[in-house]
């Protein structure tokens, strides 16, 4: 397949691009390098030393004897170039990762809120408009988030895959309807993925676009088989308070002797997936698009659920680290159960990579190896999500000496 | 109250501004005059000769001895000026009409689709962000649309006001939940109002903004008590295939001897409201905002429902005109029933102005008076909503001689 990977330089996009390339697909990355530029703005870097995109692609050519294309293009503002590119390449499929993806960043300032909404909505809508305008019938696979559902909404019922069956009272009795699961986003970032869902539903109905929305859990792990083949192919590892996701943050914190930072009681249950499964899921989704004329296909891209505090205890037990309880910026229940259906990916052949000490060790080795690249003042989340929110102090401002 | 009217130069915004001004409120209009500029782009004009905004405001001062402020500002692109203005004026309430509001226009080209989404989402989100950033606790009243619900979704159950009670099956039995009514927009324009709803829900939850969303039916009528006080205060009357709404279009078509253009079978039932009730509803909504911390208040702003064909027959009967059946660009049932709840406005004191021959006559007089200003080639809707859609020919390219 000829595949465009929008946002192919990012944490999920890069390993996905390599995986699809190795599997024989003809991959072109479209990226405006915004993730790297936000690092510059935040004065922080990936813990792992990621190489410039041009070098990454050259090394991949050396290592795998496969070409990956690259176009530096801002989807949100360069519609005409996007449409021209679609008309020229006429891809069979498009993977759309090209959105600002950190909840704390999306809440950190009026500018960041506006950037997140403007960038994400326009990137998605420009893509859909350009597909219609060019008549390119590519299967679109978009990375959504489990956060569109909110948590604790449906009692002890498992979260279904995108659509919820409900009963509605009418004068003639009860009517059964399948609806898009009600949205309950916890941040402006998550909000944008709920907006995307409505865009997808409309363009699937009006223009018969074939769209799959993958509601992904929190990704953990860093490397895939492909990214670990050469150090210059290494994937991002974000440890900072804005972009670092919970399990990777814990591994990094333990590696430098920082307390593991839990927000609230840690009683929140979340869905997880390993980065190796992310890349597999993307290919499965690409190979199983919905039919033209059907509603978007929604799959939950996660393999297991864990309580945040249990993860902290696990990492703390294996690696020896304290746990620090910080204020929870989200408006949500302090504790929730979470059951999630992921029947579709299992039926389509996904073999889940679940949490194990062996895999944790891989992450902690990466964290230990690059610990000197960390800035300890960037670890604690400091974004103010709303008026008069409690903020946490730094817990460590200097790295401990090398052991 | 100190009230900002965003989009206060438009078809609903102008009469609302005058009404609120006459009722003793301190009104400032914020508008970038985009509606007038779209007229320039489409090479069409309001049938009624509307005056420049500066003149409108001067005449109102002469006639009513009341001052209305005006700031030319683009909400979607001038965030900093908006935030500064909020901080300076600290309004008690904000009426938000400032969105591209024509469904056919929103479907007419990639550029128009993108403009509609970019403009409407950013205008709304910039407003919400600026309110949070400045700490201005203004009640926000937004003009939504009945079109967010779609038509025919809930069988013969009346459309509730924003929220729908549903039952969800769980392992412990059925759970009752009140959810935002599922969205089923028929055009990119309507889609943007469904996006707005999610923005409102989030900012009401996270930042305790007080927001009312008014899902308005199709407005008919032209003048209010205030706009008819001087010809230079006259309201817009759009008759063209993109911005003309159905009942006003019929009146205009009858006035110039053009067949009444019905899309599809005309079996679609729609909700209606007279412009005089629109302005009253806005004031009622301003005076009854939700409490800080509650979900957005949603009211259906309509007073009656009619089948499109019945309206065509009514106008045809009164004024003598043929009916022409054109292709329906919308993906929707050819026929639908429509029951709509509007209990909240009735309970808050609205006295509905319902369809009557007397009021139709007022509209037909306006149409007849200004008929020479019409361009007959602009009457038929020609926007292509999707690939290979059937298009209609002009039915009249020259005005008949004066009778």
Interface residues (C-beta under 8 A of the other chain):
Chain A: X79 X83 X110 X113 X114 X117 X118 X121 X122 X125 X126 X129 X130 X132 X133 X135 X153 X154 X155 X156 X157 X164 X165 X166 X167 X168 X169 X170 X171 X172 X174 X175 X177 X179 X180 X182 X183 X185 X188 X191 X194 X195 X198 X199 X201 X202 X205 X206 X207 X331 X385 X386 X387
Chain B: X79 X83 X110 X113 X114 X117 X118 X121 X122 X125 X126 X129 X130 X132 X133 X135 X153 X154 X155 X156 X157 X164 X165 X166 X167 X168 X169 X170 X171 X172 X174 X175 X177 X179 X180 X182 X183 X185 X188 X191 X194 X195 X198 X199 X201 X202 X205 X206 X207 X331 X385 X386 X387
